[in-house]
Amino acid sequence: MTTEGKRRSTAAIHARIKTRRKARGLSQEELGAKAVNLKGEGVDKTAVSHWENGISSPDIERLPALAAALEITVDELLAEAEAEVAA
């Protein structure tokens, strides 16, 4: 995958997080509390803001809880990123 392809893929993930969070009526703080890692630790609203604005991405271990909070599957959360890899 090219660098440009990686940017598009991660941009889609970041936009999807923000769009789905707003559609679910969740604040960044509420989503952060639900996006727990394997130790059961959530994140603060700053981390969620960074995910939404492309400054950083959620850790892979948070993806199942993040997807569940957004009421989508991990596959749906990563769908465009996977399509880019396959292309």
N, C-alpha and C positions, 0 to 999 in steps of 0.2 A: 504494500500500500504506500502511496506517495504521502509526503508530508501534507499536501493539500487535502488528500483524501482523509487523513487522520483528523485534520482540523474540521472538516465537514461532519465527520462521524461524531466527534465529541461535541461539536456545536449542536447537533441534533439531540444528543442526550441531555445537554444542559437546558435546551429549550423545552424538551419534553418534561423534564422535572418541574420547571416553572409552570408550564401550562397545566399539567395534571394537578400540581399542588393547588393552584388557584381554582381549578374546576372542582376539586374536592372540598374547597372552602377551608383549607388549612393555612395557618400562619407558618412562617419559616420556623418559628420556635416549636410549634406543634409537630411539624414534619421531622425536625431534628430529634425530638424526643422519641419518635417512632422508628427512626432509622438507626436501629441498634446494631452493634457489632456482636461477635460471638460471645463476648463477656457481658452483654446486656447493656452496654453503655451507649447512650445517644450522643448527639452533637449539638452545639449551640446554633443559634440562628445565623451567626457569621459564617459558619461552615456551609450551611444551606445556601446562603447568598453567594458564596464563592462557587458552589456547584452550578447555580443558576446563571452566573455571569461568566462561566468558563475560566475562572481563576484556578480552580482545582476540580477534581472529580472525586466522587465517593469511592471509598475503598471497596474492593470486590466483596469482602465479607459483609458489607452493609447492603448489598444489592437486593437480597431476598426481602429484607424488612422494608427497604425503601420502596420496592415495587409493590409490596402488599399495602403499604400506607397510601400509595398512589392508585391502588385498585387496578393494577395491571400486572402482567407477568414479567419476570426478568427478561425473557425473550422479547417482549414488547418494548421494554425500556431500552434494550440494546439493538432492536430490529434494524435500524438503518446502519448502525456500525457494522453489523454482521453482513449486511448486503454489500457494503463497501469492500469488505475483506474478500468476499466471494467474487467480486467483479474483476 
